[in-house]
Amino acid sequence: MRATARAHAVLRALHPVVVLRWTRAGMLAMVCAVAVVYILVATDGTREITDARRVDAAVHDIRAARVAAQSANGSLDTAARTGQLQIIGTGTGFTNATARISTLLTSAAEGNAAGAAGLAQFQFVQGQLTDCVQQAAAAVRDYPGNRAYAMDAARATLEAKPMRDPDTDEPIPGTGGVLASLNDLERLQQSGLDEQRDEGWLDPVQLWVLTCAPLFVMLALTLLTAVILFRHFHRHIGRLLPAALAVTTAVTLACAFLTGWDEGRLAAHPTAGAPLVMAFTLLALTGSGVLVHFAYRPRLAEYRFPRS
């Protein structure tokens, strides 16, 4: 309480022009702060959206790999029912599907968002896929002596169900076939993607708090300026300072909305970081700073005396 009272007394003792100089400096500092925040959002936010987009593409690749695994399983079943495995082998459908799974997994690994655990899961699925191909080749080779169960081992490698936790009845990762492991891998990468989209500038709370904080300071300084002008100079605040606040507010809201829009659609070319948008935004903030300068100039010029 004493510190507050002391600060209030110091402010009352200051000449109004000194306070106006401080508020002008504060307003200009907040305009610069908005520009800095915008540049950070436009650069770091764009990079974070690009990273999230890469992970999203990896998730889609994993889903496509699961579809290919289902196709491979169907091809094995079709080949086994022909009774001509020694002649037709596993068929081109199985060969193409397994090759596609391998290609999709290699592509998806480039967008891994789960660290070492994610890489280990990719390697595990690739190992299962290799084992499946080997099991299918062995089934073709041993077909005459084991007709009834020729493809069972290969198909089990693909479609085996995972074991379940006796306490929670949840599937245990790494205990099923290729299809189950692909489901585990998708959940792992999706979890990493969700975390990425809730961090940094992609976190809506952080985005709005940091972009709007300078605006609230500018609003407080504008109200303080209005009070000083009315009480000590019997003048109204005029149009320039509210105009500067309006321009800065428009830029801030546009920045936040564009970033949220880019994040929501994981834009390949985020609008907030587009060169033309950046140039227009920084030009608007420069104009806001000019408006602030000229808004305070009349009152401060009245008390500018030549040095003796």
ZANUVEX-385014 format. One line per field, with one value per residue (C-alpha): residue number from 1; x, y, z. Coordinates in steps of 0.05 Angstrom, whole numbers. Example, Ala and Ser with C-alpha at 12.3 -4.5 7.8 and 13.67 -1.06 7.14 Angstrom:
num c(1|2)
u c(246|273)
v c(-90|-21)
w c(156|143)
This chain:
num c(1|2|3|4|5|6|7|8|9|10|11|12|13|14|15|16|17|18|19|20|21|22|23|24|25|26|27|28|29|30|31|32|33|34|35|36|37|38|39|40|41|42|43|44|45|46|47|48|49|50|51|52|53|54|55|56|57|58|59|60|61|62|63|64|65|66|67|68|69|70|71|72|73|74|75|76|77|78|79|80|81|82|83|84|85|86|87|88|89|90|91|92|93|94|95|96|97|98|99|100|101|102|103|104|105|106|107|108|109|110|111|112|113|114|115|116|117|118|119|120|121|122|123|124|125|126|127|128|129|130|131|132|133|134|135|136|137|138|139|140|141|142|143|144|145|146|147|148|149|150|151|152|153|154|155|156|157|158|159|160|161|162|163|164|165|166|167|168|169|170|171|172|173|174|175|176|177|178|179|180|181|182|183|184|185|186|187|188|189|190|191|192|193|194|195|196|197|198|199|200|201|202|203|204|205|206|207|208|209|210|211|212|213|214|215|216|217|218|219|220|221|222|223|224|225|226|227|228|229|230|231|232|233|234|235|236|237|238|239|240|241|242|243|244|245|246|247|248|249|250|251|252|253|254|255|256|257|258|259|260|261|262|263|264|265|266|267|268|269|270|271|272|273|274|275|276|277|278|279|280|281|282|283|284|285|286|287|288|289|290|291|292|293|294|295|296|297|298|299|300|301|302|303|304|305|306|307|308)
u c(0|57|93|29|16|88|83|17|49|108|61|21|85|107|91|36|82|132|77|55|125|126|59|81|143|100|52|109|141|76|70|141|121|63|110|159|104|76|145|153|84|97|164|162|88|99|155|112|54|103|127|56|38|95|70|-1|25|60|-6|-40|16|7|-67|-53|-3|-58|-104|-47|-36|-110|-102|-41|-79|-136|-86|-56|-125|-142|-76|-86|-157|-133|-95|-41|10|69|49|24|61|34|10|27|-26|12|80|55|19|79|124|75|72|148|150|95|130|196|159|121|185|209|152|162|136|145|221|259|195|166|230|231|158|174|231|187|133|185|213|143|132|198|179|111|143|191|134|95|156|165|91|99|161|131|61|60|72|27|-31|-83|-41|6|-11|-32|35|42|-30|-21|39|-8|-73|-58|-98|-59|-59|-101|-84|-122|-135|-157|-175|-135|-93|-20|24|73|36|-5|9|26|-44|-46|24|3|-54|-5|40|-17|-38|34|42|-27|-10|54|15|-36|20|53|-12|-19|51|85|47|-2|-28|-89|-80|-8|-23|-80|-47|19|-12|-65|-22|8|-63|-86|-25|-40|-112|-91|-41|-94|-142|-87|-71|-145|-149|-86|-108|-176|-154|-92|-101|-177|-170|-201|-158|-172|-176|-103|-90|-155|-138|-70|-101|-152|-99|-56|-117|-137|-66|-64|-131|-115|-49|-82|-141|-96|-50|-109|-137|-71|-63|-133|-122|-47|-35|22|34|11|-23|5|76|64|113|57|18|81|97|27|24|91|71|6|44|92|32|6|71|67|-4|20|76|30|-24|23|59|13|14|88|106|73|124|186|231|298|358|394)
v c(0|48|33|46|110|132|117|155|215|214|213|271|311|301|353|328|338|290|238|250|237|172|151|168|126|70|73|70|13|-26|-15|-43|-101|-118|-117|-163|-211|-211|-227|-284|-312|-305|-340|-389|-402|-419|-467|-501|-508|-538|-589|-607|-614|-664|-706|-703|-730|-786|-804|-808|-852|-899|-904|-918|-972|-1004|-1006|-1038|-1089|-1108|-1116|-1160|-1204|-1211|-1229|-1284|-1312|-1311|-1345|-1399|-1415|-1426|-1489|-1470|-1436|-1472|-1444|-1373|-1361|-1307|-1266|-1197|-1167|-1189|-1168|-1099|-1089|-1106|-1063|-1005|-1015|-1011|-948|-915|-932|-902|-839|-835|-843|-775|-742|-780|-739|-791|-789|-853|-891|-874|-895|-961|-974|-960|-1009|-1060|-1057|-1061|-1124|-1154|-1139|-1173|-1234|-1237|-1237|-1292|-1333|-1327|-1349|-1409|-1426|-1429|-1471|-1521|-1522|-1595|-1622|-1572|-1553|-1541|-1492|-1465|-1392|-1392|-1368|-1312|-1288|-1291|-1244|-1196|-1201|-1228|-1193|-1160|-1187|-1148|-1121|-1163|-1102|-1051|-1096|-1048|-1077|-1085|-1050|-1095|-1160|-1164|-1171|-1119|-1089|-1083|-1053|-1002|-982|-973|-932|-887|-874|-857|-808|-778|-766|-730|-689|-668|-646|-606|-570|-550|-521|-456|-408|-463|-462|-417|-392|-372|-341|-297|-278|-256|-221|-184|-164|-102|-80|-78|-37|11|17|34|86|116|123|154|203|222|236|279|319|333|349|390|418|418|383|321|263|275|225|206|164|123|113|86|40|16|2|-37|-76|-93|-118|-159|-192|-206|-238|-283|-303|-318|-360|-399|-408|-433|-481|-508|-528|-541|-495|-512|-437|-401|-335|-300|-310|-291|-236|-190|-198|-185|-122|-95|-111|-78|-17|-11|-14|39|82|69|93|157|169|161|211|264|251|275|328|388|385|369|425|476|461|458|516|535|517|577)
w c(0|18|-47|-86|-50|-62|-136|-140|-106|-154|-214|-185|-175|-247|-299|-347|-406|-376|-368|-440|-464|-425|-453|-524|-514|-486|-545|-595|-556|-560|-635|-641|-596|-642|-701|-667|-646|-717|-747|-697|-714|-789|-786|-728|-737|-811|-793|-740|-790|-841|-789|-770|-843|-852|-793|-820|-887|-849|-815|-882|-909|-851|-865|-938|-915|-874|-935|-974|-919|-922|-998|-988|-939|-989|-1044|-1001|-988|-1062|-1080|-1027|-1052|-1123|-1103|-1153|-1108|-1140|-1207|-1192|-1127|-1082|-1142|-1165|-1119|-1057|-1086|-1105|-1039|-996|-1039|-1030|-955|-952|-994|-953|-887|-913|-933|-867|-826|-853|-815|-750|-691|-636|-629|-614|-598|-666|-703|-664|-684|-758|-755|-720|-774|-829|-795|-791|-864|-883|-841|-876|-945|-923|-893|-958|-999|-953|-961|-1036|-1031|-981|-1012|-1035|-965|-928|-972|-917|-876|-929|-920|-846|-820|-871|-861|-785|-792|-827|-789|-720|-666|-609|-539|-489|-421|-370|-326|-377|-436|-480|-537|-520|-572|-609|-598|-662|-736|-788|-788|-713|-712|-765|-719|-662|-707|-729|-657|-638|-695|-686|-613|-634|-684|-632|-586|-641|-656|-582|-574|-592|-638|-656|-585|-588|-516|-526|-593|-569|-503|-534|-593|-553|-492|-527|-546|-474|-455|-513|-491|-420|-445|-491|-433|-390|-446|-452|-377|-377|-437|-407|-337|-350|-420|-427|-493|-522|-545|-619|-675|-687|-625|-630|-704|-686|-635|-687|-739|-690|-666|-737|-752|-688|-699|-772|-751|-699|-744|-804|-761|-732|-802|-829|-771|-778|-851|-844|-903|-951|-959|-895|-909|-848|-873|-945|-967|-992|-927|-885|-925|-918|-844|-828|-870|-831|-765|-790|-804|-734|-705|-747|-722|-650|-661|-691|-639|-582|-622|-610|-534|-529|-578|-532|-479|-523|-502|-533|-491|-460)
